[in-house]
């Protein structure tokens, strides 16, 4: 199966999120490399466990970032994370009972991550950037006010 390639178009511009997304891409590739050999189900279970644990860690980091930013769409985004975790658990169950469709599983992982990064995680970064710009503009406005007050101070710098 063709590996899932990271490219810069998937970058959200946040070093932590990009680094963690690259790890998730590598974990998906680990799943894609699993052969049809006799230990395939065991290997899939190990790969699923690794992905599940790392996804939970990544989601924790991302959700913390959204909370610090007071991201307005946080609850819906967290719901998407929970749905992914539930799907990963269902896929694990399918693997355990021998009904896992490997192609469907691989397609789901690749498409979910790519779509989630491009559509959802990018919104967080855009929001953070707009907040930073607003804070910078507000800081500049406050600096202008300070300068105006000092310019009109007729005390010559002396305390009255």
C-alpha positions in Angstrom: 0.0 0.0 0.0 1.3 3.5 -0.9 2.6 5.3 2.2 0.8 8.4 3.4 3.2 11.3 2.6 3.5 14.4 4.8 3.8 17.5 2.7 4.0 21.2 3.7 0.4 21.8 2.5 -0.6 19.8 5.6 1.3 22.2 7.9 -0.9 24.3 10.2 2.0 26.6 11.0 2.2 25.6 14.7 5.5 23.7 15.4 4.0 21.5 18.2 0.9 20.6 16.1 3.0 20.0 13.0 5.4 17.8 14.9 2.6 15.7 16.4 0.8 15.4 13.1 4.0 14.1 11.5 4.2 11.4 14.2 0.6 10.4 13.5 1.4 10.2 9.8 4.4 7.9 10.6 2.1 5.7 12.8 -0.4 5.5 9.9 2.5 4.4 7.6 3.4 1.8 10.2 -0.1 0.4 9.8 0.1 0.6 6.0 3.4 -1.4 6.0 1.9 -4.3 7.8 2.0 -7.3 5.5 -0.6 -9.9 4.9 1.5 -12.4 6.9 0.4 -14.7 9.6 1.1 -12.2 12.4 -0.8 -9.4 10.6 -3.6 -9.1 13.2 -1.1 -9.0 16.1 0.9 -6.3 14.2 -2.2 -4.4 13.5 -3.2 -4.5 17.2 0.2 -3.2 18.2 0.0 -0.4 15.6 -3.5 0.5 16.6 -2.5 0.6 20.2 0.4 2.9 19.4 -1.8 5.1 17.3 -4.6 5.2 19.9 -2.2 6.2 22.7 -0.4 8.8 20.7 -3.7 10.2 19.3 -5.0 10.6 22.9 -1.7 12.4 23.8 -2.0 14.7 20.8 -5.6 15.4 21.4 -4.8 16.3 25.0 -2.2 18.8 23.8 -4.5 20.2 21.1 -7.4 20.5 23.5 -5.2 22.3 26.0 -4.2 24.8 23.3 -7.8 25.4 22.4 -8.6 26.0 26.1 -5.7 28.4 26.5 -6.9 30.3 23.4 -10.5 30.2 24.6 -11.2 28.8 21.1 -14.9 29.3 20.4 -15.5 26.0 18.6 -13.6 23.9 21.1 -16.5 21.7 22.2 -17.3 20.6 18.7 -13.7 20.0 17.9 -13.3 17.9 21.0 -16.4 15.9 19.8 -14.5 15.1 16.6 -11.6 13.8 18.7 -13.9 11.7 20.8 -15.5 10.3 17.6 -12.1 9.3 16.3 -11.2 7.6 19.6 -14.5 5.7 19.4 -13.9 4.6 15.8 -10.3 3.5 16.8 -11.8 1.4 19.5 -14.4 -0.1 17.1 -11.6 -0.9 14.6 -9.7 -2.6 17.4 -12.8 -4.7 18.3 -13.1 -5.6 14.6 -9.5 -6.7 14.5 -10.0 -8.8 17.6 -13.0 -10.6 16.2 -11.4 -11.0 12.8 -13.8 -8.8 10.8 -11.4 -5.9 10.2 -11.4 -4.7 6.5 -7.8 -3.6 6.3 -8.3 -1.4 3.2 -11.3 0.4 4.8 -9.3 0.8 8.0 -6.2 2.3 6.2 -8.4 4.6 4.0 -10.2 5.8 7.1 -7.0 6.7 9.0 -5.4 8.5 6.0 -8.5 10.5 5.1 -9.6 11.3 8.6 -6.2 12.7 9.6 -5.6 14.7 6.4 -9.2 16.2 6.5 -9.0 16.9 10.2 -5.7 18.7 9.8 -6.7 20.7 6.8 -10.2 21.6 7.9 -10.2 21.6 11.7 -6.7 22.1 13.1 -6.0 24.9 10.7 -9.0 26.8 12.1 -7.3 26.7 15.5 -4.1 28.2 14.2 -5.9 30.9 12.2 -7.9 31.8 15.3 -4.6 32.0 17.4 -3.0 34.2 14.7 -6.0 36.5 14.7 -5.9 36.7 18.5 -2.2 37.5 18.4 -2.8 40.2 15.8 -5.6 41.7 17.8 -3.4 41.7 20.9 -0.6 43.3 19.0 -2.9 46.0 17.6 -4.4 46.6 21.0 -0.9 46.9 22.5 0.0 49.4 19.8 -3.1 51.4 20.5 -2.3 51.5 24.2 1.3 52.6 23.4 -0.1 55.4 21.3 -2.4 56.5 24.2 0.6 56.5 26.6 2.6 58.6 24.2 -0.2 61.1 23.8 -0.6 61.4 27.5 3.1 62.1 28.0 3.2 64.5 25.1 0.5 66.6 26.7 2.2 66.4 30.1 3.1 70.1 30.9 4.9 69.3 34.1 8.2 69.0 32.5 8.6 65.5 33.9 8.4 66.7 37.5 6.1 65.2 40.0 3.5 67.6 41.2 
